[in-house]
Amino acid sequence: EEAIRIKEAKLIDEVVVASIGPKDADIQLRSALAIGADRAIHVKLGPDTPAIEPLSVAKVLRELVTKENPKVVLLGKQAIDDDANQTAQMLAGILGWPQVRNFLRKCCLRVTTSGNNST
């Protein structure tokens, strides 16, 4: 929802949502598209795939970030499976990106781009 608000404020051009999970995870993706996300990416896990840990999720997200080349990545604090709140920090770490943790409400956002770097 916050990404949609940022897009509505014309600070970003596109909102791409992603989910890593079983077939029924597409419900959340459809909901995100319904409220204004532009695209959805579903990395499907088979029905017999054990739950993946935050580091594995971060590694999958790293591949998506590398492919999509976003200026900003927003991850939620809570998950429906373990509520570990580790994936965002791990993703920032393996990408070598700065991060903001436990951000509850936006106060301001300014995205500046210089070459391949965004701040």
Backbone as ProteinMPNN parsed JSONL, in Angstrom:
{"seq_chain_A": "EEAIRIKEAKLIDEVVVASIGPKDADIQLRSALAIGADRAIHVKLGPDTPAIEPLSVAKVLRELVTKENPKVVLLGKQAIDDDANQTAQMLAGILGWPQVRNFLRKCCLRVTTSGNNST", "coords_chain_A": {"N_chain_A": [[0.821, -1.195, 0.0], [1.949, 1.228, 0.733], [3.784, 1.656, -1.311], [2.079, 2.183, -3.439], [1.005, 4.615, -2.601], [3.316, 6.182, -2.741], [3.776, 6.089, -5.468], [1.455, 7.385, -6.373], [2.04, 9.91, -5.454], [3.772, 10.633, -7.34], [6.493, 10.022, -7.14], [7.712, 7.732, -7.878], [7.681, 5.629, -10.81], [6.576, 3.131, -11.328], [5.041, 0.313, -9.803], [6.005, -2.747, -8.747], [5.06, -5.816, -7.606], [5.961, -8.667, -5.637], [5.873, -12.143, -4.895], [6.855, -14.998, -3.123], [6.075, -18.172, -3.133], [3.548, -20.795, -2.688], [1.059, -21.873, -5.123], [-1.354, -20.617, -4.332], [-0.524, -18.162, -3.408], [-0.915, -16.261, -5.24], [-3.205, -14.88, -4.717], [-2.679, -12.708, -2.994], [-1.098, -11.241, -4.726], [-2.905, -10.578, -6.768], [-4.604, -8.96, -5.285], [-2.883, -6.812, -4.74], [-2.477, -5.847, -7.34], [-5.065, -5.014, -7.839], [-5.317, -2.776, -6.2], [-3.627, -1.006, -7.363], [-0.975, -1.679, -8.121], [1.402, -2.101, -10.75], [2.566, -4.319, -11.983], [2.968, -7.851, -11.352], [4.962, -10.364, -9.857], [5.323, -13.748, -9.525], [7.021, -16.069, -7.836], [6.918, -19.284, -7.94], [6.492, -21.901, -5.624], [6.653, -25.383, -5.252], [4.023, -27.649, -4.141], [5.067, -29.45, -2.299], [7.332, -28.276, -1.392], [9.404, -27.349, 1.228], [8.951, -24.758, 3.704], [10.674, -21.782, 2.981], [13.573, -20.233, 4.282], [14.417, -16.931, 5.653], [16.946, -16.039, 4.522], [17.128, -17.5, 2.146], [14.877, -16.496, 0.833], [15.701, -13.834, 0.579], [17.822, -14.189, -1.205], [16.482, -15.044, -3.509], [14.962, -12.751, -3.968], [17.074, -10.999, -4.445], [17.86, -11.811, -6.995], [15.597, -11.054, -8.439], [15.675, -8.277, -8.012], [18.091, -7.672, -9.279], [17.411, -8.283, -11.905], [15.148, -6.628, -12.395], [15.982, -4.057, -11.673], [15.217, -1.924, -9.75], [14.612, 1.373, -8.299], [13.934, 1.724, -5.693], [13.306, -0.525, -3.027], [10.778, -1.975, -1.251], [9.975, -3.788, 1.578], [7.763, -5.711, 3.523], [7.226, -5.783, 7.086], [6.027, -7.897, 8.415], [5.258, -11.349, 7.979], [3.204, -14.023, 6.78], [4.002, -16.446, 7.632], [6.311, -16.755, 9.472], [7.013, -14.354, 10.678], [9.568, -13.231, 11.026], [11.053, -10.955, 10.366], [13.517, -10.564, 9.009], [14.264, -10.74, 6.351], [14.42, -8.329, 4.804], [16.667, -6.987, 5.87], [18.646, -8.855, 5.301], [18.505, -8.926, 2.506], [19.291, -6.282, 1.863], [21.899, -6.428, 2.838], [23.149, -8.434, 1.2], [22.94, -7.206, -1.234], [24.459, -5.009, -0.814], [23.329, -2.586, -0.219], [22.058, 0.412, 1.338], [19.784, 0.584, 4.158], [16.537, 1.018, 5.654], [15.011, 0.346, 8.642], [12.041, -0.987, 10.135], [10.131, 0.986, 9.435], [7.396, 2.823, 9.873], [5.585, 4.84, 9.023], [5.627, 7.035, 6.279], [7.595, 9.963, 6.077], [8.899, 11.557, 4.351], [10.161, 11.249, 1.004], [12.767, 11.105, -1.165], [14.076, 10.432, -4.185], [17.078, 10.166, -5.721], [19.061, 9.895, -8.591], [22.166, 8.849, -9.783], [24.119, 7.965, -12.267], [24.357, 4.529, -11.995], [23.467, 4.433, -9.425], [21.113, 4.899, -6.825], [19.673, 6.985, -4.385]], "CA_chain_A": [[0.0, 0.0, 0.0], [2.804, 2.412, 0.784], [4.353, 1.852, -2.647], [1.037, 2.813, -4.25], [0.967, 6.024, -2.177], [4.513, 6.834, -3.273], [3.531, 6.247, -6.905], [0.431, 8.426, -6.527], [2.724, 11.185, -5.212], [4.643, 10.802, -8.51], [7.898, 9.886, -6.772], [8.177, 6.565, -8.619], [6.876, 5.432, -12.018], [5.963, 1.805, -11.438], [5.053, -0.55, -8.622], [6.051, -4.173, -9.075], [4.951, -6.61, -6.386], [6.468, -10.025, -5.809], [5.599, -13.103, -3.835], [7.543, -16.275, -3.268], [5.234, -19.092, -2.388], [2.765, -21.768, -3.445], [0.117, -21.375, -6.116], [-2.37, -19.72, -3.773], [0.047, -16.845, -3.093], [-1.361, -15.307, -6.252], [-4.308, -14.091, -4.165], [-2.105, -11.447, -2.531], [-0.645, -10.494, -5.9], [-4.095, -10.004, -7.407], [-5.057, -7.853, -4.429], [-1.974, -5.687, -4.973], [-2.8, -5.302, -8.659], [-6.361, -4.353, -7.744], [-5.214, -1.466, -5.55], [-2.822, -0.083, -8.149], [0.341, -2.145, -8.576], [1.448, -2.196, -12.204], [2.918, -5.685, -12.38], [3.169, -8.804, -10.26], [5.858, -11.48, -10.154], [5.092, -14.856, -8.592], [7.999, -17.144, -7.851], [6.108, -20.37, -7.41], [7.083, -23.046, -4.94], [5.811, -26.561, -5.375], [3.244, -27.957, -2.934], [5.873, -30.226, -1.356], [8.522, -27.508, -1.04], [9.337, -26.873, 2.611], [9.018, -23.297, 3.849], [12.041, -21.308, 2.815], [14.025, -19.34, 5.344], [14.631, -15.557, 5.194], [18.107, -15.875, 3.657], [16.768, -18.026, 0.826], [13.963, -15.516, 0.244], [16.525, -12.687, 0.199], [18.592, -14.544, -2.398], [15.549, -15.013, -4.64], [14.671, -11.337, -4.204], [18.265, -10.403, -5.059], [17.791, -12.093, -8.432], [14.548, -10.192, -8.993], [16.183, -6.899, -7.989], [19.103, -7.584, -10.325], [16.727, -8.294, -13.196], [14.207, -5.514, -12.527], [16.732, -2.819, -11.463], [14.381, -0.875, -9.167], [15.269, 2.456, -7.573], [13.593, 1.539, -4.281], [12.698, -1.811, -2.704], [10.065, -1.951, 0.021], [9.556, -5.092, 2.06], [6.963, -5.619, 4.727], [7.813, -6.283, 8.323], [5.417, -9.145, 8.847], [4.948, -12.39, 7.011], [2.16, -14.885, 7.314], [4.535, -17.727, 8.077], [7.148, -16.785, 10.678], [7.146, -13.014, 11.248], [10.952, -13.138, 11.49], [11.58, -9.614, 10.114], [14.933, -10.683, 8.688], [14.52, -10.766, 4.917], [14.819, -7.018, 4.29], [18.044, -6.727, 6.273], [19.514, -9.768, 4.558], [18.537, -8.469, 1.119], [20.155, -5.098, 1.815], [23.268, -6.879, 3.059], [23.736, -9.134, 0.051], [23.017, -6.257, -2.344], [25.349, -3.918, -0.456], [22.505, -1.378, -0.236], [21.632, 0.923, 2.651], [18.426, 0.159, 4.489], [15.795, 1.636, 6.746], [14.259, -0.731, 9.299], [10.857, -0.695, 10.947], [9.601, 2.265, 8.988], [5.953, 2.665, 10.012], [4.898, 5.839, 8.196], [6.582, 7.868, 5.565], [7.592, 11.395, 6.359], [9.306, 12.145, 3.081], [10.963, 10.347, 0.186], [13.389, 11.756, -2.315], [14.924, 9.478, -4.899], [17.991, 10.801, -6.657], [19.796, 8.89, -9.356], [23.42, 9.286, -10.375], [24.67, 6.763, -12.898], [23.602, 3.34, -11.616], [23.179, 4.481, -7.996], [19.969, 5.678, -6.373], [19.649, 7.223, -2.943]], "C_chain_A": [[0.863, 1.257, 0.0], [3.427, 2.694, -0.578], [3.345, 2.528, -3.567], [0.942, 4.3, -3.894], [2.158, 6.809, -2.748], [4.356, 7.064, -4.781], [2.507, 7.353, -7.155], [1.015, 9.815, -6.289], [3.719, 11.499, -6.328], [6.134, 10.781, -8.176], [8.534, 8.657, -7.419], [7.226, 6.354, -9.789], [6.081, 4.139, -12.021], [6.073, 1.08, -10.109], [4.983, -1.99, -9.109], [6.02, -4.928, -7.756], [5.437, -8.021, -6.674], [6.069, -10.873, -4.619], [6.339, -14.388, -4.156], [6.738, -17.272, -2.458], [4.456, -20.027, -3.288], [1.766, -21.083, -4.378], [-0.865, -20.364, -5.539], [-1.819, -18.373, -3.308], [-0.377, -15.806, -4.116], [-2.542, -14.464, -5.774], [-3.798, -12.725, -3.703], [-1.635, -10.594, -3.71], [-1.814, -9.846, -6.628], [-4.647, -8.835, -6.599], [-4.194, -6.617, -4.648], [-2.228, -5.044, -6.333], [-4.112, -4.519, -8.614], [-6.27, -2.972, -7.101], [-4.239, -0.528, -6.261], [-1.423, -0.515, -8.544], [0.29, -2.343, -10.091], [1.723, -3.61, -12.706], [3.086, -6.54, -11.14], [4.074, -9.929, -10.742], [5.626, -12.538, -9.088], [6.165, -15.91, -8.808], [7.325, -18.309, -7.154], [6.954, -21.464, -6.767], [6.116, -24.205, -5.081], [5.094, -26.873, -4.069], [4.036, -28.735, -1.884], [7.149, -29.507, -0.932], [8.405, -27.059, 0.412], [9.428, -25.344, 2.639], [10.464, -22.853, 3.708], [12.343, -20.246, 3.864], [14.327, -17.946, 4.789], [15.842, -15.37, 4.272], [17.82, -16.393, 2.252], [15.825, -17.073, 0.106], [14.77, -14.31, -0.239], [17.328, -12.981, -1.067], [17.713, -14.565, -3.644], [15.22, -13.56, -4.984], [15.849, -10.614, -4.827], [18.24, -10.62, -6.571], [16.727, -11.23, -9.1], [15.019, -8.735, -9.071], [17.221, -6.704, -9.094], [18.444, -7.498, -11.703], [15.877, -7.045, -13.407], [14.869, -4.139, -12.387], [15.879, -1.678, -10.891], [15.221, 0.205, -8.488], [15.069, 2.293, -6.073], [12.977, 0.159, -4.123], [12.058, -1.683, -1.329], [9.669, -3.375, 0.37], [8.757, -4.889, 3.333], [7.688, -6.188, 5.926], [7.295, -7.676, 8.655], [5.166, -10.083, 7.681], [3.902, -13.3, 7.631], [2.707, -16.196, 7.873], [5.311, -17.643, 9.39], [7.352, -15.428, 11.345], [8.563, -12.764, 11.769], [11.558, -11.75, 11.319], [13.087, -9.644, 9.857], [15.236, -10.496, 7.207], [15.02, -9.432, 4.389], [16.275, -6.713, 4.627], [19.013, -7.605, 5.502], [19.627, -9.347, 3.098], [19.445, -7.257, 0.982], [21.622, -5.501, 1.955], [23.881, -7.539, 1.837], [23.782, -8.252, -1.198], [24.05, -5.162, -2.087], [24.631, -2.574, -0.475], [22.283, -0.881, 1.183], [20.198, 0.49, 2.914], [17.844, 1.03, 5.592], [14.94, 0.529, 7.33], [13.07, -0.173, 10.053], [10.296, 0.693, 10.684], [8.083, 2.154, 8.967], [5.149, 3.627, 9.157], [5.944, 6.653, 7.476], [6.479, 9.312, 6.039], [8.011, 12.134, 5.102], [10.101, 11.096, 2.32], [11.479, 11.141, -0.988], [14.32, 10.73, -2.935], [15.776, 10.276, -5.872], [18.81, 9.718, -7.32], [21.03, 9.528, -9.965], [24.08, 8.05, -10.961], [23.786, 5.578, -12.56], [23.198, 3.356, -10.156], [21.967, 5.359, -7.725], [20.064, 5.83, -4.877], [18.312, 7.789, -2.561]], "O_chain_A": [[0.534, 2.239, -0.665], [3.581, 3.855, -0.957], [3.723, 3.362, -4.39], [0.814, 5.145, -4.78], [2.013, 7.953, -3.18], [4.755, 8.106, -5.302], [2.685, 8.168, -8.06], [0.535, 10.794, -6.862], [4.424, 12.506, -6.272], [6.938, 11.435, -8.841], [9.759, 8.557, -7.497], [6.096, 6.842, -9.77], [5.026, 4.059, -12.651], [7.061, 1.212, -9.387], [4.039, -2.395, -9.787], [6.863, -4.702, -6.888], [5.34, -8.51, -7.799], [5.945, -10.389, -3.494], [6.432, -14.804, -5.311], [6.727, -17.215, -1.229], [4.668, -20.058, -4.5], [1.658, -19.857, -4.401], [-1.176, -19.363, -6.184], [-2.587, -17.524, -2.855], [-0.219, -14.606, -3.889], [-2.844, -13.434, -6.376], [-4.417, -11.701, -3.99], [-1.763, -9.37, -3.688], [-1.723, -8.696, -7.055], [-5.103, -7.841, -7.164], [-4.709, -5.502, -4.733], [-2.196, -3.819, -6.454], [-4.251, -3.487, -9.272], [-7.065, -2.089, -7.425], [-4.04, 0.607, -5.829], [-0.739, 0.227, -9.248], [-0.748, -2.71, -10.641], [1.179, -4.038, -13.725], [3.314, -6.041, -10.038], [3.97, -10.387, -11.88], [5.72, -12.26, -7.892], [6.203, -16.565, -9.849], [7.18, -18.319, -5.932], [7.981, -21.883, -7.3], [4.9, -24.02, -5.035], [5.51, -26.412, -3.006], [3.705, -28.682, -0.7], [7.96, -30.067, -0.194], [7.405, -26.448, 0.787], [9.926, -24.726, 1.699], [11.37, -23.481, 4.255], [11.473, -19.474, 4.268], [14.479, -17.791, 3.578], [15.756, -14.599, 3.316], [18.233, -15.776, 1.271], [15.956, -16.863, -1.1], [14.546, -13.818, -1.345], [17.491, -12.101, -1.912], [18.149, -14.149, -4.718], [15.202, -13.185, -6.156], [15.662, -9.715, -5.648], [18.563, -9.712, -7.337], [16.935, -10.731, -10.205], [14.789, -8.051, -10.069], [17.222, -5.675, -9.769], [18.878, -6.728, -12.56], [15.89, -6.467, -14.494], [14.363, -3.157, -12.93], [15.821, -0.595, -11.472], [16.383, -0.014, -8.146], [15.927, 2.676, -5.278], [12.212, -0.284, -4.98], [12.724, -1.324, -0.358], [9.092, -4.085, -0.453], [9.05, -3.994, 4.125], [8.632, -6.967, 5.798], [8.048, -8.53, 9.123], [4.899, -9.659, 6.556], [3.737, -13.341, 8.85], [1.981, -16.962, 8.507], [5.008, -18.379, 10.329], [7.825, -15.371, 12.481], [8.741, -12.159, 12.827], [12.483, -11.393, 12.048], [13.837, -8.847, 10.42], [16.356, -10.131, 6.849], [15.96, -9.405, 3.596], [17.029, -6.239, 3.777], [20.081, -7.148, 5.094], [20.71, -9.4, 2.515], [20.281, -7.208, 0.08], [22.485, -4.965, 1.259], [25.017, -7.234, 1.475], [24.563, -8.511, -2.113], [24.472, -4.469, -3.013], [25.253, -1.539, -0.72], [22.317, -1.668, 2.129], [19.486, 0.079, 1.998], [18.563, 1.683, 6.349], [14.221, -0.154, 6.6], [13.09, 0.956, 10.541], [10.027, 1.462, 11.607], [7.535, 1.451, 8.117], [4.114, 3.241, 8.614], [7.02, 6.923, 8.01], [5.396, 9.802, 6.359], [7.517, 13.229, 4.829], [10.648, 10.167, 2.914], [10.712, 11.774, -1.714], [15.236, 10.227, -2.284], [15.254, 10.975, -6.741], [19.205, 8.741, -6.682], [20.963, 10.595, -10.577], [24.55, 7.185, -10.222], [22.582, 5.618, -12.812], [22.631, 2.373, -9.678], [21.813, 6.427, -8.317], [20.487, 4.911, -4.177], [18.072, 8.066, -1.386]]}, "name": "protein", "num_of_chains": 1, "seq": "EEAIRIKEAKLIDEVVVASIGPKDADIQLRSALAIGADRAIHVKLGPDTPAIEPLSVAKVLRELVTKENPKVVLLGKQAIDDDANQTAQMLAGILGWPQVRNFLRKCCLRVTTSGNNST"}
